[in-house]
Amino acid sequence: MTAAKKWKRSDISTECVLGVYARPHKDKYPVDEVLQTETGAPNKVIWAAMWREEGRGFIEYGCNLRGGWLTQEGKSELLNGYFKE
């Protein structure tokens, strides 16, 4: 029997989180569920990654982080991440 993967916040990249927030609302809401489906990570790890990006100033939100959006800094970081060599 193999052990279940022990997830860490660092297993979910900045580009992964910001990439979901960059999608149209209908394709990203709720962000935590989309990330969980795409990564298979536990919900508490997903939320830790989302809060990490909010703390860096890459995401803003109104009532809930699940429906947030990218800041200008977040958009720049996402573009820079895609063009890294």
LINKA-V317542 format. One record per residue. N is the residue number from 1. SS is DSSP state (H for helix, E for strand, - for the rest). OMEGA is omega in radians with two decimals (* if undefined). Layout:
N|SS|OMEGA, N|SS|OMEGA
This chain:
1|-|3.13, 2|-|3.12, 3|-|3.09, 4|-|3.12, 5|-|3.05, 6|-|-3.06, 7|-|3.01, 8|-|3.11, 9|H|-3.11, 10|H|3.07, 11|H|3.14, 12|-|-3.02, 13|-|3.04, 14|H|-3.13, 15|H|3.12, 16|H|-3.12, 17|H|-3.10, 18|H|3.11, 19|H|3.09, 20|H|3.13, 21|H|-3.13, 22|-|-3.10, 23|-|3.01, 24|-|-3.04, 25|H|-3.09, 26|H|-3.12, 27|H|-3.07, 28|H|-3.03, 29|-|-0.10, 30|-|-3.02, 31|H|-3.10, 32|H|3.13, 33|H|3.10, 34|H|3.12, 35|H|3.14, 36|H|3.11, 37|H|-3.06, 38|H|-3.07, 39|H|-3.05, 40|-|-3.13, 41|-|3.08, 42|-|-3.08, 43|H|-3.10, 44|H|3.09, 45|H|3.08, 46|H|-3.13, 47|H|3.10, 48|H|3.11, 49|H|3.11, 50|H|3.12, 51|H|3.09, 52|H|-3.10, 53|H|3.05, 54|H|3.13, 55|H|3.09, 56|-|3.14, 57|-|-3.11, 58|-|-3.09, 59|E|2.98, 60|E|3.11, 61|-|3.09, 62|-|-3.11, 63|-|-3.00, 64|-|-3.14, 65|H|-3.13, 66|H|-3.10, 67|H|-3.09, 68|-|-3.13, 69|E|3.14, 70|E|2.96, 71|-|3.06, 72|H|3.10, 73|H|3.10, 74|H|3.10, 75|H|3.12, 76|H|3.13, 77|H|3.13, 78|H|3.11, 79|H|3.11, 80|H|3.12, 81|H|3.14, 82|H|-3.07, 83|-|3.05, 84|-|3.11, 85|-|*
